[in-house]
C-alpha cells in the first residue's frame, strides 16, 4: 500500500530556484555525428568529400552539386544499444532496441543543369533532407553495497547549511526537487538543537541504479549547390536540428544488513524531458584540381538551440514500523533556455577510380565553446548560468575526429568499409581517470546501383566509455562517492532505398 503524504505547491518554486541544465547536458549536444544514408555510414561518414549523397547536405553541402539527376532516398534503421556497467566491483549488462529513421531526403536537379557545356556554372542543385545526428537510446543497470555514503548524505549537506536552512519551513520548502522531499518523508531530520540526521547509517546500504535514456537529434537541412567549370563545387545549407531527449534515473537504497534504524529502503527517481529546435549554417567547397581527385573544406557556424526542459522527482520511503510506503513528489519543474553549439570545421580528400574510391576526412571542434543562456533577469539565474558556463570552459576543450572510407566497385555491386575515431572532448586536467573517453566507430556495407533504383545496407557500431557519479559530497569523512563505469556499444543496421529520375 502507498500513502501520498504531500505534493509541493508552485509557491515553493519561488522560494528556491532550480535549474536542470548542467555541463553534462552541454557535452551531450556538442558532439553529434551525422548518420544519414547507409552508403555514408558504411564509408565512415566521408561522403561530404565525395559528394552525390544526400547526407552531405548536413556535413559539406557542396557535395549535392555532384548530382546529375533528381534523387529520392529513404533510410530506416534498427539501433541495438548494449551496455556493461561496473559499480563497486560488480558488473551488469543491459540492452535496448529501437527503430528509427536515419535519413529521408530529395535532391532536385534542373533538367537544364547539364544541358550545355558552354555554361561556367552547371546549374543550381536544391536538396532537402532529414538526417539523424545523434542517438541517445540506452539503458544501464548497476548495483553494489556502499559502506561509505548514501544519497541522503548529499541531502544532509544541503539541509545542514544554516545560512540557507534556518527552520523546519526552510527544510521543507527550499529544495523542492530533492532534499526537501526527503525531509518531508522523514529520511532527513533536524532536532530542536539544530542537529541534522539521516535515516541511514551514513551509507551501509545496497544501492541499485537504473538509467534509461531515449531520443536523439534529427536535422532538417535545406541546401543549394553548384559546380564551376567542373573544377569547383560550392554549396550552403541551413540546418534545423530538432532535439528530443528523455532521461529517467532511478536509485533504490536497501538496508540489507540491518544497519539503519527502522528504514527498510528508500527510492529516488528523477525524470527529465528536453525538447528543442534551432538553426545553424553550413558552407562547403570541393575542389577537383586533377581528374578523380577531390579536396574538400566545410565549416559549420555555432548553432543556436531553443530548449525547453520538464523535470520531476519522485521519492518513496519504506519504514519497518509502518504498514504503508510513504511517497512524495516535487512540483512540475519547467525551464526555457538557449544552448549554443560549438563551431565545426571539416577538411577531406578523396580519390575516385573505376574500381571504387577512397576518402579521408578530419573534423575539428571545440566543446568549450558551448554555452547555456538562461535569459532571465534574475540574480540567481545569472549566477547559475555563469557557474555552468565556467564549468564547460574548465572541463572541455578541442576534440578531433578522423574518418576514412573505402568502396570497391564491381557493377552493379558496391562493397564498403569505414572507420571513425573521435578524441576525448575533455581537457587533460578534467578527464575522468581510469577510462578512455574517446569513441571508435567502425562500419561496413554493401550496395546495388541500377539505372534508376538503388539500395544499400550498412552495419555500424560505436564504442565508448563514460563515468557516472550519482551525487556529490563535500564532507571528507564520506568521500569518495563511488563512480560507475558505463561501457556502451551501439550497433545499428541501416537500409537505404532510393530512386533516380
Backbone torsions as a table, in degrees:
resi	resn	phi	psi	omega
1	UNK	NA	142.7	177.4
2	UNK	-117.7	146.8	178.4
3	UNK	-125.7	122.9	179.3
4	UNK	-84.1	111.3	-174.8
5	UNK	-91.9	-27.1	178.7
6	UNK	-167.1	160.5	166.0
7	UNK	-138.2	129.5	-176.9
8	UNK	-64.7	143.2	174.0
9	UNK	-80.8	161.9	179.0
10	UNK	-64.6	-19.9	179.8
11	UNK	-61.5	-30.7	-177.9
12	UNK	-65.6	-24.8	178.5
13	UNK	-65.5	-32.6	179.5
14	UNK	-71.9	-23.1	-179.5
15	UNK	-81.3	-38.9	-177.9
16	UNK	-129.0	119.2	177.4
17	UNK	-78.6	130.5	-179.6
18	UNK	-130.1	129.9	-178.4
19	UNK	-123.8	138.7	-177.7
20	UNK	-89.9	-15.0	-173.4
21	UNK	-76.6	135.4	178.6
22	UNK	-137.1	172.9	176.2
23	UNK	-66.7	-25.7	176.6
24	UNK	-65.6	-39.8	176.1
25	UNK	-61.6	-41.6	-179.9
26	UNK	-61.1	-41.0	179.4
27	UNK	-65.3	-37.7	-179.1
28	UNK	-58.3	-39.6	-174.5
29	UNK	-95.1	-0.7	-177.6
30	UNK	-99.4	-6.4	-175.1
31	UNK	-126.3	43.9	177.5
32	UNK	-75.2	161.0	175.8
33	UNK	-139.2	137.5	-174.9
34	UNK	-68.5	136.9	173.2
35	UNK	-99.1	-72.7	173.0
36	UNK	73.0	-145.3	-174.2
37	UNK	-73.0	162.3	178.6
38	UNK	-63.1	-35.4	178.6
39	UNK	-64.8	-45.3	179.6
40	UNK	-62.5	-42.4	179.8
41	UNK	-64.7	-45.8	-178.3
42	UNK	-63.4	-29.0	-179.6
43	UNK	-92.9	20.2	175.3
44	UNK	71.9	25.1	178.7
45	UNK	63.5	43.0	-179.1
46	UNK	-111.5	10.4	-177.3
47	UNK	-71.0	-10.7	173.3
48	UNK	-65.0	-23.8	175.9
49	UNK	-89.6	-39.3	-178.5
50	UNK	-75.7	-41.7	-179.7
51	UNK	84.9	-178.7	179.8
52	UNK	60.6	33.0	173.2
53	UNK	-139.2	133.3	-174.2
54	UNK	-62.9	-22.1	178.1
55	UNK	-61.3	-28.3	-175.6
56	UNK	-64.9	-16.6	178.9
57	UNK	-65.2	-21.0	177.5
58	UNK	-99.8	-0.3	178.2
59	UNK	-124.3	-62.4	176.1
60	UNK	-134.0	96.9	-173.9
61	UNK	-63.4	-13.8	175.9
62	UNK	-61.1	-23.2	-177.1
63	UNK	-63.2	-24.9	-178.8
64	UNK	-76.3	-9.5	175.8
65	UNK	-67.4	-17.9	-176.7
66	UNK	-81.8	-9.9	178.6
67	UNK	-66.2	135.6	178.1
68	UNK	-106.6	-8.4	178.3
69	UNK	-150.9	159.2	177.8
70	UNK	-64.3	139.2	-173.6
71	UNK	-143.3	139.4	176.6
72	UNK	-115.7	142.1	176.3
73	UNK	-137.5	150.7	175.7
74	UNK	-143.0	129.7	-173.2
75	UNK	-134.1	87.8	171.9
76	UNK	-75.5	158.9	-176.1
77	UNK	-149.4	155.8	172.0
78	UNK	-119.5	125.1	179.2
79	UNK	-110.8	128.1	-180.0
80	UNK	-119.2	104.9	-175.1
81	UNK	-97.8	118.5	-178.3
82	UNK	-112.8	137.9	-178.4
83	UNK	-134.6	146.6	170.7
84	UNK	-126.1	122.0	-175.5
85	UNK	-115.9	133.3	178.6
86	UNK	-118.8	123.3	-177.0
87	UNK	-144.4	123.1	179.9
88	UNK	51.1	45.8	175.9
89	UNK	70.4	11.5	175.6
90	UNK	-110.4	135.4	178.7
91	UNK	-114.7	135.9	177.5
92	UNK	-136.8	158.1	-179.0
93	UNK	-122.3	152.6	177.0
94	UNK	-151.4	168.6	-179.2
95	UNK	-156.1	165.2	178.6
96	UNK	-154.7	134.9	178.7
97	UNK	-112.7	135.2	-176.8
98	UNK	-142.9	132.4	171.1
99	UNK	-88.3	141.1	-178.7
100	UNK	-153.1	172.1	177.7
101	UNK	-110.7	113.5	-178.0
102	UNK	-80.9	-29.5	-177.2
103	UNK	-165.9	145.1	165.3
104	UNK	-149.5	133.8	-176.6
105	UNK	-171.5	171.5	178.6
106	UNK	-146.7	141.1	171.0
107	UNK	-118.0	127.8	-178.0
108	UNK	-105.9	124.5	179.2
109	UNK	-114.6	125.6	178.6
110	UNK	-63.2	141.2	179.8
111	UNK	-67.8	-9.9	177.4
112	UNK	-97.0	-3.4	-172.0
113	UNK	-63.3	-37.9	-175.8
114	UNK	-111.1	17.9	-171.2
115	UNK	-83.0	-19.3	-175.3
116	UNK	-131.2	133.0	176.9
117	UNK	-87.6	-4.6	-178.8
118	UNK	-86.6	-16.4	-178.7
119	UNK	-76.1	136.2	176.1
120	UNK	-73.1	-39.6	177.7
121	UNK	-100.3	127.5	-173.9
122	UNK	-89.1	56.7	175.4
123	UNK	72.5	170.9	-179.7
124	UNK	-109.1	126.3	178.5
125	UNK	-103.4	134.6	-178.8
126	UNK	-118.2	134.3	179.6
127	UNK	-136.0	147.1	173.5
128	UNK	-140.9	133.9	-175.8
129	UNK	-154.2	155.9	168.2
130	UNK	-113.5	116.8	-179.3
131	UNK	-117.0	141.5	177.2
132	UNK	-77.8	126.4	-179.8
133	UNK	-104.3	-31.5	-176.6
134	UNK	-150.4	145.9	178.1
135	UNK	-122.9	111.3	-176.9
136	UNK	-95.6	-1.6	-173.2
137	UNK	-67.4	120.2	178.9
138	UNK	-167.3	152.5	175.6
139	UNK	-127.6	140.3	175.7
140	UNK	-135.8	139.4	173.0
141	UNK	-137.1	132.7	177.4
142	UNK	-154.4	155.0	-176.8
143	UNK	-153.6	163.4	177.2
144	UNK	177.1	162.8	179.6
145	UNK	-88.8	118.3	-177.0
146	UNK	-103.4	106.4	-178.9
147	UNK	-91.3	-0.8	-171.9
148	UNK	-102.3	-41.9	-173.7
149	UNK	-159.2	176.5	-178.0
150	UNK	-142.3	160.3	172.0
151	UNK	-55.9	-31.3	-179.3
152	UNK	-66.2	-21.5	175.4
153	UNK	-68.2	-33.8	174.6
154	UNK	-63.6	-43.5	178.9
155	UNK	-68.2	-34.1	175.9
156	UNK	-57.7	-46.8	-177.7
157	UNK	-62.8	-36.5	178.2
158	UNK	-67.1	-46.0	-176.1
159	UNK	-79.5	-11.7	179.1
160	UNK	-91.5	1.6	177.9
161	UNK	-81.9	100.8	-174.6
162	UNK	-74.5	-8.6	172.6
163	UNK	-76.5	-20.6	-175.8
164	UNK	-117.9	-31.6	179.2
165	UNK	-113.0	106.2	-176.4
166	UNK	-109.9	-17.1	179.4
167	UNK	-154.4	-179.4	-176.6
168	UNK	-66.1	-28.5	178.0
169	UNK	-66.5	-43.6	176.2
170	UNK	-60.7	-44.1	-178.5
171	UNK	-62.5	-33.8	-177.4
172	UNK	-82.5	-20.1	-170.8
173	UNK	-118.3	-29.1	-166.0
174	UNK	-76.6	-15.9	175.9
175	UNK	-127.6	69.7	-170.8
176	UNK	-68.4	-11.9	-177.8
177	UNK	-104.9	1.1	176.1
178	UNK	-157.0	-82.7	-169.6
179	UNK	-62.8	-35.0	-178.6
180	UNK	-69.7	-31.6	175.4
181	UNK	-65.8	-44.0	178.5
182	UNK	-61.0	-37.7	177.7
183	UNK	-64.8	-44.2	179.8
184	UNK	-62.5	-31.9	-179.7
185	UNK	-86.7	-1.2	179.2
186	UNK	83.6	7.5	178.4
187	UNK	-74.9	-24.6	171.2
188	UNK	-124.9	135.0	179.8
189	UNK	-134.3	152.6	178.4
190	UNK	-130.0	123.9	-177.8
191	UNK	-85.6	-178.3	-175.1
192	UNK	-67.7	-18.5	178.7
193	UNK	-90.9	-1.6	179.3
194	UNK	89.7	9.4	177.8
195	UNK	-80.5	137.0	-177.2
196	UNK	-105.1	140.1	-178.1
197	UNK	-135.0	152.7	172.3
198	UNK	-109.0	153.5	179.9
199	UNK	-73.1	-19.4	176.1
200	UNK	-90.6	172.1	174.8
201	UNK	-91.2	54.1	-178.0
202	UNK	48.5	53.4	-176.8
203	UNK	109.8	-143.4	-177.2
204	UNK	54.6	45.0	-179.8
205	UNK	-131.8	148.4	171.2
206	UNK	-80.6	119.4	-177.5
207	UNK	-104.9	132.6	177.1
208	UNK	-126.8	122.9	-178.0
209	UNK	-113.5	141.1	169.2
210	UNK	-134.9	123.5	179.1
211	UNK	-116.8	125.9	178.8
212	UNK	-124.2	123.2	179.6
213	UNK	-123.8	143.0	177.6
214	UNK	-147.3	161.8	178.2
215	UNK	109.9	-165.3	-179.3
216	UNK	176.8	-169.7	175.2
217	UNK	-122.6	122.8	171.8
218	UNK	-112.0	142.1	179.9
219	UNK	-119.0	124.5	169.1
220	UNK	-86.9	116.3	-177.2
221	UNK	-117.6	133.4	179.9
222	UNK	-124.6	121.1	-173.5
223	UNK	-142.2	163.3	177.2
224	UNK	-131.6	148.7	177.3
225	UNK	-157.3	159.7	176.5
226	UNK	-156.5	163.7	178.8
227	UNK	-119.2	146.1	-178.2
228	UNK	-111.4	115.5	178.3
229	UNK	52.6	28.5	179.3
230	UNK	56.2	24.6	179.9
231	UNK	-118.8	-29.7	-177.6
232	UNK	-134.4	129.6	173.2
233	UNK	-111.0	132.6	178.3
234	UNK	-128.2	150.1	-179.2
235	UNK	-161.5	162.2	177.4
236	UNK	-145.9	149.5	177.7
237	UNK	-146.7	152.0	172.6
238	UNK	-104.4	123.9	178.0
239	UNK	-100.9	134.6	177.0
240	UNK	-120.6	86.8	179.9
241	UNK	-71.3	140.0	179.5
242	UNK	-121.0	117.1	-174.5
243	UNK	-99.5	134.5	176.2
244	UNK	-140.7	107.8	-175.7
245	UNK	-138.3	130.8	176.6
246	UNK	-131.9	136.7	-177.3
247	UNK	-137.9	131.9	173.0
248	UNK	-125.3	126.8	177.5
249	UNK	-122.9	119.8	-176.1
250	UNK	-118.4	122.8	176.2
251	UNK	-120.5	125.0	173.2
252	UNK	-120.5	128.4	176.9
253	UNK	-111.3	128.1	-175.7
254	UNK	-121.1	139.5	176.6
255	UNK	-88.3	86.8	-175.4
256	UNK	-89.0	-8.2	-178.3
257	UNK	-122.2	17.8	176.4
258	UNK	53.8	47.3	-179.6
259	UNK	-101.8	-13.9	-179.7
260	UNK	-106.5	136.0	-179.6
261	UNK	-73.5	119.0	172.1
262	UNK	73.9	-22.4	-175.5
263	UNK	-87.0	122.2	173.4
264	UNK	-83.1	-46.8	-178.1
265	UNK	-169.0	162.6	168.5
266	UNK	-142.0	157.5	-176.5
267	UNK	-129.9	137.7	176.5
268	UNK	-129.0	123.1	-178.7
269	UNK	-130.2	125.0	178.4
270	UNK	-111.5	148.3	-178.8
271	UNK	-132.0	132.3	178.1
272	UNK	-135.2	127.8	173.9
273	UNK	-123.4	123.3	-179.5
274	UNK	-119.8	129.5	174.8
275	UNK	-127.7	143.2	-178.4
276	UNK	-161.4	159.6	175.4
277	UNK	-147.1	147.9	-177.3
278	UNK	-156.3	-158.5	-179.9
279	UNK	-156.2	155.9	172.6
280	UNK	-153.4	170.4	179.4
281	UNK	-125.3	134.9	178.4
282	UNK	-120.4	136.2	177.2
283	UNK	-126.2	137.8	-177.9
284	UNK	-146.4	157.8	177.2
285	UNK	-145.0	140.8	175.1
286	UNK	-128.9	122.0	178.7
287	UNK	-103.0	145.9	177.4
288	UNK	-125.2	75.3	-174.3
289	UNK	-65.0	-33.3	175.5
290	UNK	-133.9	164.9	-177.7
291	UNK	-56.0	130.2	174.5
292	UNK	77.0	-10.1	178.5
293	UNK	-96.1	134.6	178.2
294	UNK	-129.4	132.2	176.6
295	UNK	-119.9	131.1	-173.3
296	UNK	-125.7	153.2	174.4
297	UNK	-148.7	130.3	-179.0
298	UNK	-140.5	150.7	179.8
299	UNK	-137.5	133.3	174.0
300	UNK	-112.2	126.5	-179.8
301	UNK	-69.1	160.5	171.0
302	UNK	-55.2	133.7	-178.7
303	UNK	-95.8	153.9	176.0
304	UNK	-114.5	125.6	175.9
305	UNK	-114.5	129.6	176.1
306	UNK	-97.6	109.3	-167.5
307	UNK	-109.1	152.3	175.2
308	UNK	-137.8	124.8	179.0
309	UNK	-109.2	143.3	168.4
310	UNK	-128.4	133.6	-174.8
311	UNK	-149.1	152.0	-179.0
312	UNK	-148.7	162.0	173.0
313	UNK	-132.8	136.3	176.5
314	UNK	-124.7	135.7	178.4
315	UNK	-130.3	153.2	174.0
316	UNK	-137.7	146.6	177.4
317	UNK	-133.1	128.2	-179.5
318	UNK	-114.7	109.3	-179.5
319	UNK	-102.6	141.6	-179.0
320	UNK	-64.8	-30.7	-177.0
321	UNK	-83.8	-4.3	-177.1
322	UNK	-114.7	150.3	179.8
323	UNK	-95.2	1.2	-179.8
324	UNK	-126.2	159.8	173.2
325	UNK	-99.1	122.0	-178.3
326	UNK	-83.9	137.8	-178.4
327	UNK	-129.0	154.3	176.7
328	UNK	-148.9	147.7	-178.1
329	UNK	-131.4	145.4	175.3
330	UNK	-76.5	170.8	168.9
331	UNK	-68.9	171.4	174.4
332	UNK	-78.5	105.3	-179.8
333	UNK	-81.2	145.0	178.9
334	UNK	-152.5	144.0	177.3
335	UNK	-154.0	151.1	175.3
336	UNK	-121.8	141.7	-178.2
337	UNK	-161.6	171.2	175.7
338	UNK	-113.1	142.4	176.3
339	UNK	-121.6	129.3	179.4
340	UNK	-99.1	116.2	176.1
341	UNK	-80.5	149.0	179.7
342	UNK	-74.0	160.1	175.7
343	UNK	-68.4	167.1	179.4
344	UNK	-146.9	136.0	176.3
345	UNK	-126.1	137.2	-178.5
346	UNK	-132.4	133.3	175.0
347	UNK	-127.5	143.8	-177.2
348	UNK	-152.5	168.5	176.0
349	UNK	-144.3	142.1	179.6
350	UNK	-144.9	152.1	178.3
351	UNK	-132.3	128.7	-177.3
352	UNK	-110.0	130.4	-179.1
353	UNK	-128.2	163.6	-179.7
354	UNK	-64.2	-18.3	178.3
355	UNK	-99.5	4.6	178.4
356	UNK	146.5	-151.5	-177.6
357	UNK	-157.0	162.3	172.9
358	UNK	-140.1	141.6	-177.9
359	UNK	-146.5	145.8	175.1
360	UNK	-134.4	148.3	177.2
361	UNK	-140.7	150.6	174.6
362	UNK	-125.7	129.2	-177.6
363	UNK	-121.0	137.4	-177.5
364	UNK	-127.8	134.7	176.0
365	UNK	-151.6	169.2	-176.7
366	UNK	-135.7	104.4	-177.5
367	UNK	-66.4	-20.5	-180.0
368	UNK	-71.4	-12.7	177.1
369	UNK	-82.9	-2.2	174.2
370	UNK	-66.1	148.2	178.6
371	UNK	-146.1	147.5	172.0
372	UNK	-114.3	129.7	179.7
373	UNK	-122.6	108.0	-177.5
374	UNK	-74.9	-35.7	172.8
375	UNK	73.4	27.8	177.3
376	UNK	-110.0	140.1	176.8
377	UNK	-83.5	64.4	-176.3
378	UNK	-138.3	135.4	-175.2
379	UNK	-62.8	-42.3	179.5
380	UNK	-63.9	-39.3	179.2
381	UNK	-64.8	-42.1	179.3
382	UNK	-64.4	-41.8	178.7
383	UNK	-62.4	-43.5	-179.0
384	UNK	-67.8	-40.5	177.9
385	UNK	-59.4	-46.3	179.0
386	UNK	-64.4	-38.1	-180.0
387	UNK	-61.8	-48.1	-179.1
388	UNK	-66.1	-43.9	-178.2
389	UNK	-66.6	-33.5	175.2
390	UNK	-67.7	-37.3	175.9
391	UNK	-62.1	-42.0	179.3
392	UNK	-59.9	-45.4	-179.0
393	UNK	-67.5	-34.5	-178.2
394	UNK	-74.7	-36.0	-171.2
395	UNK	-92.4	-35.2	-170.1
396	UNK	-110.9	162.3	-178.4
397	UNK	-157.4	-156.2	-178.6
398	UNK	-70.7	138.2	172.8
399	UNK	-133.4	153.4	-173.3
400	UNK	-120.2	146.3	174.4
401	UNK	-128.6	125.0	178.0
402	UNK	-111.7	128.4	-175.7
403	UNK	-128.9	145.5	177.8
404	UNK	-148.3	146.0	178.8
405	UNK	-149.8	152.1	179.4
406	UNK	-140.4	142.9	179.0
407	UNK	-133.7	131.3	175.9
408	UNK	-106.0	134.9	-173.0
409	UNK	-113.7	126.2	172.4
410	UNK	-143.9	88.6	-168.9
411	UNK	-47.5	133.3	3.2
412	UNK	-95.7	19.3	-173.4
413	UNK	-100.0	145.6	173.9
414	UNK	-126.2	136.1	175.2
415	UNK	-117.2	132.1	-171.2
416	UNK	-133.8	156.2	173.3
417	UNK	-151.7	153.3	-178.8
418	UNK	-158.2	165.2	178.4
419	UNK	-151.2	146.4	174.9
420	UNK	-137.0	138.1	176.5
421	UNK	-130.8	121.8	178.2
422	UNK	-113.2	126.0	179.5
423	UNK	-71.9	168.3	-178.6
424	UNK	-65.4	136.8	176.2
425	UNK	-80.8	-2.5	-179.4
426	UNK	-84.5	146.7	168.1
427	UNK	-70.4	154.3	-176.6
428	UNK	-57.7	-36.1	-177.5
429	UNK	-75.2	-14.1	-176.7
430	UNK	-117.3	-1.8	-176.8
431	UNK	-66.2	140.8	176.6
432	UNK	-58.0	139.4	-179.1
433	UNK	-84.8	145.2	173.7
434	UNK	89.5	-9.1	178.7
435	UNK	-137.5	157.7	175.4
436	UNK	-100.8	116.8	-175.6
437	UNK	-93.2	14.6	169.9
438	UNK	-73.7	163.6	178.9
439	UNK	-127.0	145.9	-179.6
440	UNK	-124.0	130.4	177.9
441	UNK	-125.3	128.4	175.3
442	UNK	-127.2	153.3	-172.0
443	UNK	-151.7	160.7	176.5
444	UNK	-155.0	156.9	-179.0
445	UNK	-167.4	171.9	178.1
446	UNK	-138.9	148.6	-178.2
447	UNK	-143.4	159.7	176.2
448	UNK	-125.2	132.2	179.1
449	UNK	-122.4	110.0	174.2
450	UNK	-102.4	-175.1	-179.0
451	UNK	-64.5	-40.7	179.5
452	UNK	-121.0	-43.1	-176.4
453	UNK	-94.0	142.6	173.3
454	UNK	-143.1	154.9	-179.7
455	UNK	-146.1	141.7	-179.2
456	UNK	-135.8	147.5	176.4
457	UNK	-129.5	133.9	-179.3
458	UNK	-137.7	145.4	170.1
459	UNK	-117.1	131.0	180.0
460	UNK	-138.2	141.9	178.3
461	UNK	-139.5	131.3	176.8
462	UNK	-112.5	130.9	178.8
463	UNK	-116.9	133.5	176.8
464	UNK	-158.1	164.9	178.7
465	UNK	-129.3	153.4	175.5
466	UNK	-151.8	158.9	175.0
467	UNK	-102.4	139.2	175.3
468	UNK	-119.6	116.7	176.7
469	UNK	-106.6	113.8	-168.3
470	UNK	-70.9	-26.4	179.2
471	UNK	-161.3	168.3	-178.5
472	UNK	-114.0	147.5	176.9
473	UNK	-135.9	144.4	177.8
474	UNK	-104.3	-23.2	-178.0
475	UNK	-73.7	120.1	-174.2
476	UNK	-61.3	-35.5	-177.5
477	UNK	-63.1	-23.1	-178.4
478	UNK	-97.9	-9.8	-178.0
479	UNK	-78.9	157.0	-0.9
480	UNK	-91.6	158.6	171.8
481	UNK	-78.3	126.3	-179.3
482	UNK	-65.0	142.2	179.3
483	UNK	-110.4	144.9	176.0
484	UNK	-96.8	135.2	173.0
485	UNK	-94.1	118.5	-177.3
486	UNK	-106.6	111.2	178.0
487	UNK	-102.3	124.2	-172.8
488	UNK	-122.5	135.7	170.4
489	UNK	-121.9	126.0	-177.7
490	UNK	-120.6	82.0	174.1
491	UNK	-79.6	145.1	177.6
492	UNK	-140.1	148.4	173.4
493	UNK	-117.6	124.3	-175.3
494	UNK	-122.6	134.4	176.7
495	UNK	-120.0	127.8	176.1
496	UNK	-116.4	129.8	170.9
497	UNK	-119.8	141.8	-177.1
498	UNK	-148.3	164.0	-179.9
499	UNK	-141.7	131.9	178.9
500	UNK	-108.6	130.2	179.1
501	UNK	-77.9	NA	NA
